[in-house]
Amino acid sequence: MCGVHALAADFGEIPRTRLTLRVVDDEFKPVEEASVIMDCYDRPVEVRGSTDTNGQFGLVDHIRGVLSAHVTKPGYYLTSGELWDGPSSTERAPPTNQYTVVLKRILNPVPMVVRDIAAIMPSLGKPCAFDFLAGDWVAPHGTGVVAD
């Protein structure tokens, strides 16, 4: 496991818990060198690190409150969210010690264009299309080519 990270703090009766975050791609293959940030809602400290060759990131800590993870790697979409929403009255640690996060690969990125265009609809009640890249209506109403 890539460096088991531990935080020291006084949490009274809450025992330390060992957690493993397993990061895989959309084909469930391990993703190594993914950047991981894990935090608990009840404290301002976050744990940062990266996954090992097996796609694993380890954590040993006093876990209480909401446990969240944020995982990134170039070529993949950011994945983040809650892993565990905190202890119940009888539960002092997360119900599982291993969580799996799927990073989806960016395969065919679509270029995005932001434009501030003031346009008047060329016709009402009839189909028309706008080409955002050209910034104009598609023929017969303008010079645009691609109907976005």
C-alpha positions in Angstrom: 0.0 0.0 0.0 1.3 3.4 -0.9 2.3 5.0 2.4 -0.2 4.4 5.1 -1.0 7.9 6.4 -1.8 8.6 10.0 -3.0 11.6 11.9 -2.4 12.2 15.5 -5.1 13.8 17.6 -6.9 13.2 20.8 -10.3 11.7 20.0 -11.0 10.1 23.3 -12.8 6.8 22.9 -12.8 6.7 19.1 -10.2 4.1 18.1 -8.0 4.4 15.1 -9.4 2.8 11.9 -7.4 1.5 9.0 -9.0 2.4 5.6 -8.0 1.5 2.1 -9.2 3.5 -0.9 -8.9 1.4 -4.1 -8.9 3.5 -7.3 -9.7 1.8 -10.6 -10.5 3.0 -14.1 -13.8 2.3 -16.0 -12.4 -1.1 -16.9 -11.7 -1.8 -13.2 -7.9 -1.7 -13.7 -5.9 -0.1 -10.9 -5.0 3.5 -11.4 -1.5 4.3 -10.0 -0.3 7.8 -9.1 -3.8 9.2 -8.7 -3.9 12.2 -6.4 -6.1 11.5 -3.3 -7.4 13.9 -0.7 -9.4 12.4 2.2 -11.1 14.4 5.0 -13.6 14.2 7.7 -16.3 16.8 8.1 -15.6 17.1 11.9 -12.1 18.3 11.6 -10.1 20.7 9.5 -7.2 18.3 8.7 -7.1 16.5 5.4 -4.9 13.6 4.3 -3.2 13.9 0.9 -1.2 11.4 -1.1 -1.2 9.2 -4.2 -2.1 5.7 -5.1 0.4 2.9 -5.4 0.9 0.5 -8.4 -2.2 -1.4 -7.2 -4.3 1.7 -7.2 -4.4 1.7 -3.4 -4.2 4.5 -0.8 -4.1 3.7 2.9 -5.2 5.7 5.9 -5.0 5.0 9.6 -7.0 7.6 11.6 -9.6 8.4 14.2 -12.6 8.5 11.9 -15.8 10.3 12.9 -18.3 12.4 11.0 -18.5 12.5 7.2 -15.6 10.8 5.4 -15.0 12.2 1.9 -12.5 11.5 -0.9 -11.4 13.6 -3.9 -9.5 11.7 -6.5 -7.8 13.2 -9.6 -5.4 12.2 -12.3 -4.6 13.8 -15.7 -6.6 12.1 -18.4 -9.4 11.2 -16.0 -12.5 13.1 -14.8 -12.3 14.3 -11.2 -14.3 12.0 -8.8 -15.3 13.1 -5.4 -17.9 12.6 -2.8 -18.9 11.1 0.6 -17.7 7.5 1.4 -19.3 7.3 4.8 -21.8 9.7 6.4 -20.6 9.3 10.0 -21.3 7.0 12.9 -24.7 6.0 14.2 -25.3 5.7 17.9 -23.9 2.1 17.9 -21.2 2.5 15.2 -17.9 4.1 16.0 -16.0 3.3 12.7 -16.9 3.0 9.1 -18.8 -0.2 8.3 -16.2 -1.2 5.8 -12.4 -0.8 5.7 -12.1 -0.7 1.9 -13.8 1.7 -0.6 -13.5 1.6 -4.3 -13.5 4.7 -6.4 -13.9 4.5 -10.2 -12.1 7.2 -12.3 -13.6 7.6 -15.7 -11.2 8.2 -18.5 -11.5 11.3 -20.7 -11.8 9.6 -24.1 -13.3 12.1 -26.6 -13.3 15.5 -25.1 -15.7 18.0 -26.7 -14.3 21.5 -27.0 -16.5 23.9 -25.1 -17.1 27.4 -26.2 -18.4 30.2 -24.0 -20.0 33.1 -25.9 -22.1 36.1 -25.0 -24.4 36.4 -27.9 -27.5 38.6 -28.2 -29.6 37.0 -30.9 -33.2 37.2 -32.1 -35.0 34.0 -33.1 -35.1 34.1 -36.9 -38.5 32.5 -37.1 -41.1 31.4 -34.6 -42.9 28.1 -34.8 -40.3 26.7 -37.4 -37.1 24.7 -36.8 -33.9 26.6 -36.7 -30.4 25.8 -35.4 -27.5 27.8 -34.0 -23.7 27.2 -34.6 -22.1 28.1 -31.3 -18.5 28.0 -32.7 -19.4 30.3 -35.6 -21.7 32.4 -33.4 -24.4 32.5 -36.1 -27.6 30.8 -37.2 -27.3 27.8 -39.5 -28.5 28.3 -43.1 -30.9 29.5 -44.3 -30.9 31.9 -41.4 -27.2 32.6 -41.2 -23.6 31.4 -42.0 -23.3 28.7 -39.3 -22.5 25.1 -40.4 -22.9 22.8 -37.4 -26.3 22.7 -35.7 -25.5 22.8 -32.0 
